[in-house]
Amino acid sequence: MEKIRVGILGLGTVGCGTVKILQDNAGLLSDRIGASLEIVGVAVRDLSRRRPVALPPGVLTSDAWELIRDPRVQIIVELIGGIEPAREYVLQALDNGKHVVTANKALLSQYWVELVERAERNGVSLMYEGSIAGGVPLIRTIKHSLVANRIHSVTGIINGTCNYILSRMFMEKRPFQEILVEAQEGGFAEADPAMDLDGIDAAQKLSILVNLCFNMGISYMDLPFQGIRDLTLLDLEMAEEFGFRVKLLASAQRKGSTIEAWVHPTLVPVKHPLASVESVLNAVYIEDDNLGPSLLSGQGAGDLATGSAVVADIVSCARDILSGAVERVPVGGSRLGAKGEEPPRLALDTVSEFYVRVSARDQPGVLSTISGILGENGISISSVIQRGRETEAGDGVPIVMILHEAPSSKMTSALARINALEATLGNGFLMRILPGQEIRWQTP
């Protein structure tokens, strides 16, 4: 039987999962490919470190360049993460005529155009199913199953750490910091969780989706993003009281010739499919012109979940090699320089209804001052409610407002002025509202 030879860079969590699947399901994969997959080498930084997978003698190497230059290796699997040296390795592998499989969202989200152009110039595949939503077949669905459909919007829960924390806060009625510490102890959050909690991870993944769905070439740094650090139990309680759940959403929506894209804590109507996605699960809700709404959901991280996506890409590359049909599916979903439709532009501002929670000192005239600042920014109030003193965010009196649609730039500018008031405690918090449910609050 013909052999397809694979070189793997990195043997961390996803690398070990990938090797385990290739070993345990070798026969199954051979039957489905019509050739066997041979791991020629696995490059690691520390050869002495013990790992949960066993490899034949001589397979482990500390020299990644050895695999990239080896003429026998047909597929390079990059699983080391980060930007450098991963970028240098991937570009050189593509230049050497090797197909590349990666799960590196950070690299793709910053160097999308360069990587796509390099792959197409060299006539090889660049595959990245494992970069978003773990083992959920999201990229493949968009590139293959929805190829005839114009996508109107893509909205998802694509960071399992934040969803885990929000789910436990909601179910256990316990504050953010307590849940975060336990999530770190249980391995559900990193020791330094900034990438997850500040929305960076979700923004990186969203930029890939925007480029793929709308034939664009943006970086994650072009997107507005906000995390969940400032959420309190009061926010979750208010959301529940009025028929919503709080989720960290990544969303991109086509509006005419522009795409509005953002990552933000969001009130999601309880009847929306994303509202019931709990714990570390990921889910992406897509709306298009032919199928309408669809939902993809599953394990968003982990060795075997993400490893299954990586192996699926390896198999696709192997089939292309055997058939000689390389570049059958464009790396970025559409051919570079395609002229069938003009790609949309990324909107410089985004519009939404907003939930705002402000901690105010217990003194007269505060609400009228806040209302005045909002009015000066062209923002109108739909509803407002005041509650007793807070237990998490200081001794202030919480004022919760639902605001009519407004540009996000106006909203953040107004909130900055509100936070600077002597009459507030400077910790105002903002969430978007996903359309789909009317809020009926009685204004006191």
KOLKOLPA-349598 format. One record per residue: x, y, z of N, C-alpha, C in turn. Coordinates in steps of 0.1 Angstrom, whole numbers, plus 5000, padded with zeros to 4 digits. Layout:
<sites>
XYZXYZXYZ;...
</sites>
This chain:
<sites>
500849885000500050005000500950125000;500550224992501250354991501250425005;502350495008502450565021502450715018;501750785027501850935027502550965040;503651045038504551065050504351205056;504251205069503851325077504951355087;505151495088506051545098505251635107;505451615120504651695130505551785138;505151905139505952005147505152035160;505651985171505052005184504251885189;504451855202503851735208503251775221;502451885221501751925233500451855234;499451915240498151855241497551805228;497451895218496851865205497751775197;499051795198500051705192499851565196;499751545209499651405215498251345210;497251425210495951375206495951335191;496651415183496751385169497551255167;498651235174499451115172498650995177;497951005188497150895193496050845183;495450945177494350905167495050845155;496150895150496850835139497350695142;497750665155498150535158496950435161;495950485169494850395172493950365161;493850455152492850435140493650425127;494850365128495650355116494950275105;494450155109493750075099492550135093;491750195101490550265097490950375087;491950455090492350565081492950505068;493650405069494150345056493050295047;492050235053490850195045490150315038;490050425046489350535041490150625031;491450615032492350695023492750615011;492950485013493550405002495050415003;495650455014497050465016497250475031;498450445035498750445050499450585053;499250635065499950755069501050715078;502250755075503450725082504050855089;504150855102504750965109506350955108;506851035099508351035097509151085109;508551195114509251255126508351355133;508651375146507951465154508951555161;508951685158509951785164509451835177;510251835187509951885200511151955205;510952045215512052125221512852035231;512251955238512851875249512751725246;513751665242513751515239513551435251;513951485263513951405275512651395282;511751485278510451495285509551375282;508951325293508051205291506751255286;506151175277504951215270503951095270;502651125269501651015270501450935258;502250955248502150865236503550805233;503550685228504850615225505150625210;506350655207506750665193507950575190;508050525178509250435175510550515177;511650435180512950505181513250585168;513850695171514350785160513250875154;512050865159510950955153511051095159;511351095172511451225179512751295175;512651425172513751505169513651645175;514751705177514751845182514951945170;515051895158515251985147514051985137;513252095139512052105130512452125116;513552195113514052215099514352085092;514751985100515051855094513851795087;512651815093511451765087510951855076;511151985077510652075067511452055054;512752025056513652005044513651865039;513151765046513151625042512251605030;512851565019512051545007511051435008;511151345017510151235019508851285025;508951395033507751445040506851525031;505651475030504651545021503751635028;503551615041502551695049503251735062;503351865064503851925077502651965085;502651915098501551955107502152045118;501752165118502252265127501352285139;501852235151501052245163501852305175;502852385172503652445183502952575188;502052635179501352755184502252885183;501652995186502353125186502653175172;503453285172503753345159505153295153;506153315161507453275156508053165166;508653065162509053035148507952965139;506752955144505752885136505552945122;505453075121505353145108506453105099;507653115103508853085095508752935090;508452845100508352705096507252685085;506052745087504952715078505252775064;505752895064506152955051507152875043;508152825050509252755044508652615039;507852555047507252425043506352445030;505652555030504852585018505752605006;506852685008507752704997508452574992;508652485001509252354998508252254991;507052304989506052224982505352124991;505352145003504652055013503252115016;502352025018501052065023501152085038;500352185043500552225057499152215064;499152155076497952145084498352215097;497452315102497752385114496552405122;496652425135495552465144495952595151;496852675144497352795150496552915147;495552945156494653055154495453195154;496453195163497153325165497853355152;498453265146499253285133498253315122;497153245120496253265109495553405111;495353445123494553565126495453695123;496753675123497553795120498253795106;498353675100499053665088498253585077;496953605078496053535069496453555054;496553675050496753705036498053645031;499153665039500453615035500453465034;499753395043499753245043498953195032;497753255029496953215018497653235005;498253345003498953374990500053284988;500853254999501953164998501553024994;500452975000499952834997499552834982;498752934978498252924964499352944954;500353024957501453044948502252914946;502352834956503152714956502252594952;500952614950500152504946499952394956;499952424969499752324979498652374989;498252274997497152305006497552355019;496752445025496952495039495552475045;495552385055494252345062494352385076;493152425082493152485095491852455103;491252335101490052305108490152315123;491252275129491452275143491652405149;491752515141491952645147490752715154;489552665151488352725157487452605161;486952615173485952525178486352375179;487652355182488152215184487752125173;486952015177486651915167485351935159;484652055162483452085154483852105140;483152035130483552055116483052185110;483552295115483052425111483652475098;484952475097485652525085485152435073;485152305074484752215063483352245059;482452265069481052295065480952425057;481652525061481552655054482152645040;483352575039484052565026483352465016;482752365021482152255013480652265012;479952245024478552235024477752355021;478352475025477652605023478352685011;479052615002479752674991478752754982;477552714981476552774972475752884979;476052904991475252994999475953125003;475253235003475753365007475453375022;476453375030476353385045475953525049;474953535056474453665062475153695075;475253595084475753625097476353495102;477353505111477953395118478153445132;477553375142477653415156477853295165;478853305174479153185181479753205195;479753095202480453075215481652995211;482853065210484052995205485153005215;484853035228485853025238485252945250;485752825252485252735262485452775276;486652845278486952885292485952985297;485653095289484653195293483253125294;482853035285481552975286481452895299;482552825303482552745315482352825327;483052945328482953035339481553095340;481053135329479653195329478653095333;478752975328477852865331477752835346;478952825352479052795366478552915375;478853035371478353155378476853155378;476253125366474853125365474153015374;474652895373474052785379474252785394;475452825399475852815413475652955420;475353055413475153195419476353235427;477553215421478853245428479553345420;480353435426481053535418482153485409;482553575400483453545389484853495395;485353565405486753535409486753395415;485753355423485753225429485753115418;484953135408484853035397486153025389;486753145387487953155379489053065386;489253085399490253015407490052865406;488752815407488452675406488652625392;488352715382488652675368490152655365;490952735371492352725369492852595376;492352565388492752445395492352325388;491152325381490652215374491152205359;492052295355492552285342491652345331;490552415335489652475325490052615321;491052665329491552805326493052805328;493752875320495252885321495652965333;496852935337497453015349497353165346;497653205334497453345329496353335319;495053365324493953355315493553475307;494453565305494153695298493653675284;494253585276493853555263492353525262;491953445271490553395271489653505277;489953555289489053645296488953775290;489953825283489953955277489353955262;488953835258488353825244489353815233;490653805236491553795225491453665217;491353555224491253425218490053425208;488853465213487653465205487853565193;488553675195488753765184489653705173;490653635177491453565167490653465159;489853395165489053295158488053365149;487453475154486453545146487053595134;488253655134488853705122489053605112;489353475115489453375106488053345099;487053345107485653325102485253435093;485553555096485253675088485953655074;487253625074487953615062487453495053;487053385060486553275052485153295047;484253345055482853365052482653475042;483453585043483153705035484253745025;485253655023486253675013487053805016;487553815029488253935033489653895038;490353995043491753965047492154045059;491254045069491554125081492354055092;492854125101493554075113492654085125;492854005135492054015147492154155153;493254215151493454355157492554455151;491954425139490954515133489654515140;489454415149488054395155487954455168;486854505172486554545186486254425194;486954415206486654295214486754335229;485854275237485854295251485554155258;486154135270486054015277485054015288;485153925298484153905308484553945322;485753995324486354025337485454105346;484654195341483954295349482454245351;482154125347480754075349480554055364;479354075369478954045383477753955383;477553905394476353815396475053895393;475054025396473854105393473554105379;474554115370474354115356473653985351;474153875357473553745353472153735359;471853785370470553775377469553865369;469953985365469154075357468754005344;469753945337469553875325468553765326;468653685337467753575339466353625341;466253735349464953785353464153825341;464753875331464053925319464253835307;464553705309464553605298465753595290;466953625295468153615288469253535295;470153485288471453435293472553525289;473653525297474853605293475853505287;476353545275477353465268478453555262;479653515262480653585254480453545239;479953635231479753595217480753665208;481053595197481853645186480853645174;480653765168479653775158480153865146;479653825134479953895122478653895114;478154015110476954025103477054115090;476554065079476654145067475554245067;475854375065474954485064475254565051;474554535041474854595028476254555023;477054655021478454635016479454625027;479054625040479954615051479654495060;480654465068480554355078480754415092;479754395100479854445114480354325122;481454325128482054215136482554265149;482354175159482754215173482754085182;483554095193483454005204483054075216;482054025223481554105234480654025243;480554045257479553985265478154025260;477253935259475953965252474853895259;473653975260472453915264471853835253;471653705255471053615245469753565249;468653585241467353545244467353395248;466653355258466653215262466153115252;465353165242464853075232465853065220;466953145220467953135210468753005212;469152935202469952805203471252825211;471852945210473152965217472952975232;471753015237471553035251471752905259;471452795253471552665261472852595259;473852655253475152595252475952615265;476252515272476852525285478252475286;478952505297480252455301481252485290;482152385287483152415277482752395263;481552365260481052345247481152475238;481452455226481452565216480252545207;479752655201478652645191478752765182;478352745170478352855160477052845152;476352965152475052975146475253055133;474852995122475053055108473753085102;473653195096472453225088472853255073;472253195063472553215049471353225041;471553255028470353285019469653155015;470253045015469552925010469152825021;470052795031469652705041468952765053;469152895054468552965066469452955078;468852935090469752915102470252775103;471452755108471952625112472852645124;473052535131473852535143474852425143;476152455146477152345148477652355162;477652245169478052255183478852125187;479752145197480552025201481752075210;482651975213483752005221484652105214;484952215221485752325215487252315218;487652215225489052205229489352065233;490652035236491051905241491851825231;492551725236493551655228492851575217;491751495220491151415210490151495201;489451595207488551675199489251755189;490251835193491051905183491851815174;492451715180493151615172492351555161;491151525163490251475153490151565141;490051705144490051795133491351805125;492451795133493751795126493951675117;493551555122493651435114492751445102;491551495103490751515092491351595081;492151705085492851785075493951705069;494651625077495751535072495151445061;494051385064493451295054493051365042;492551485043492151565031493351585022;494551625029495751645021496251515015;496151405022496551275016495751245004;494451265005493551234993493851324981;494251444984494651534973495951494967;496851444975498151394970497851274961;497051184965496751064958496051094944;495151184945494351214933495051314924;496051394929496651494921495751624920;494651624929493651734928493951844938;495251884940495551984949494952124945;494552204955493952334952492552314947;491952204948490552184944489652274952;489952294965489152384973490152494977;489752624974490752734977490952744992;492152784996492552795010491652885018;491353005012490553105019489053095015;488652985009487252975005486953024991;487553134987487453194974488853204968;488853204955490153214948490653364950;491953374952492653504953492353584940;491953714942491653794931490353764924;489453684931488153654924487353784922;486653784910485953904906484453894905;483953774909482553754908481753844917;482153874929481553974938482554054945;482254184947483154264954483154234969;484354204975484354174989483754284997;483054265008482554375017483754435024;483454545030484354615039484054595053;485054605062484754595076484254725081;483154725088482554845093483454915104;483655045103484455105113483755125126;482455115126481655115138480555015137;480054965149478954865149477754915157;476654875154475354925160474754805168;474254835179473554735188472654805198;471754725203471054765216472054725227;472054805238472954775249472354765262;472954685271472654675285473854755292;473454845301474554915309474254905324;475254875331475154875346476154975352;475655065359476455175365476255165380;477355185387477355185402477355335406;476355385412476255525415476155545430;476655665434476555705448475055735451;474655715464473255725467472955875470;472755955459472556095461471656135449;470856245451469956285441470556335428;469856325417470356385405471256305396;471656185402472656105394472056055381;470856005382470155945370469956045359;469556165363469356275353470656315346;471756315354473056345348473556235338;473356115342473656005333472856005320;471556035322470656045310471056155301;471556265307471956385299473256345291;474156275297475356235289474956135277;474056045280473555955269472956035258;472056135262471356215252472356295244;473356345250474356425242475056335232;475056205234475656115225474656055215;473456105216472456055207471855915211;471955885223471555745228470355765237;469255695233467955705241467855575250;467155595261466955495271465655425268;465655295268464455215266463855185280;464655145289464155115303465255135313;464955155325465855175336465355115349;466155055357465754995370466855015380;466555045392467555055403467254945413;468354895418468354785428469054835441;469054745451469754775464471254775462;471954805472473354815471474054685466;475054695459475854585453476654515464;476954385462477754315471479154285464;479254295451480454265444481254385440;480654485436481354595429481354725438;481354705452481454815461480154855467;480054965473478855005480477955095472;478155105459477255185451475855125449;474955205445473655165441473655135426;473355015422473354975408472155035400;472455095389471455145380471655065367;470654995363470654905351469754975340;470354995328469555055317469654965305;468554965298468554905284468355025275;469355025265469355145256469055095242;468355195235467955165221469255155212;469155105200470255095191471055215190;472455195191473355305190474655255185;475455345179476855305175477655275187;478455165186479255125198480255235202;480755315192481655425195481055525204;479755565201479055655209478855605223;478555465224478255405237479455405246;480555365240481755355248482255495253;482055595244482455735247481555785259;480255755258479355795268479655725282;479955595281480255525293481555575300;482455615292483755665298483455795305;482555885300482156005307481455975320;480555875319479755835331480655785342;481655705338482555645348483455755354;483555865347484455965353483656065362;482356045363481556135372481956115386;481956215394482156215408481056125415;479856125409478656055414478655905411;479555855404479655715401480955655406;481055525407482155455412483155415401;482955455389483855435378483955295373;482955205376483055065371481855025363;481355125355480255085346480554975337;479554895334479754775326478754775314;479254725303478454735290478354595284;477054555280476854435272475954465260;476254395250475354395238474054315240;473054335232471854255233471654195219;471554065219471253995206469754015203;469454055191467954085188467153955189;465853965192465053845192464053845203;464153935213463153935224462954075229;461754115231461454245237461554245252;462154345257462354355272461254445277;460554395287459454475293459854505307;460454625309460754665323459854785326;459454805338458754915343459755025348;459655135341460555245346459955315358;460755315369460255375382459955525380;
</sites>
